[in-house]
Amino acid sequence: MGWGSAYRIFNNVADGLIEAGADDDVKEKTLTKLIRDLQAEDWDTELDSLQDYRNDPAIVRAFAANNIRWED
């Protein structure tokens, strides 16, 4: 069984970066590492978070760097 509550952790960090006006490079680097760390703890709701941010190219790239892609 996976770790679904990581969804809230990821979204809170992503929202904080967006609200702070972080540039795309900062968002991508920060979230790439966060995604990797959450996956190591058995995060299994990655697509739920990706769906929330699929219109943000930097966040989409962070997921893609961890082999998570949104299939239309």
N, C-alpha and C positions, 0 to 999 in steps of 0.2 A: 504494500500500500504506500502511495506517495505522500508528499507533503504539500497539501493544497493551500495552507495558510501563507506560503511564500508569495502567493499572488498579491496579498496585501502589502507585504514588505516591498516587493518590486514596484508596485504601483505607487506607493508612498514616496519612494526614492525618485522614480521617474517624474512624478508630479512636482516634487520639490525642485528638481533640476529645471523643469520647464518654467515653473513660477519664478525661479531665481534668474531666468534669462540665460542659462548656460548655453554656450555655443554648441554646435553639432559635434565638434571633436570631443569636448568634455563629456557630453551626453553619451556618445558612442563608447568612449574608453571606459567610463565609469560603469555603464550598464553592461558592457561586455563582460567585465570582471564579475559584477554582481550576478549576472545570469549563470556564469560558470560555477560560481560558489554555491548558488541555490540549487543548481542541478546536482552538484556533488552531495547535497543533502537530500536528494530524491524528490526534487520539485517535479510535480506532474501536472501542473495547470499552466504551463508556459503559454499555450495557445490562447488561453483566456486573457492573459496580459497582452500578448502580441495583438490580439484582436482590438484591444482598447487603444493601441498606439500605432496601428498599421498605416496611419496617414503621416507619421513622423519618420522621415527617411533615416535619421541617425539611429533611432531606436530600432527600426527594422533591420538596419545593418548590424546592430549589436546582437540581435537575435540570430541573424544569418551567420554571424561569426561563430555561433554556438550550434550551428546546424538545425536551427528552428526557423521554419519558413511558413508563411501563410499561403495556403493554396486557395485561390479564388474559385 
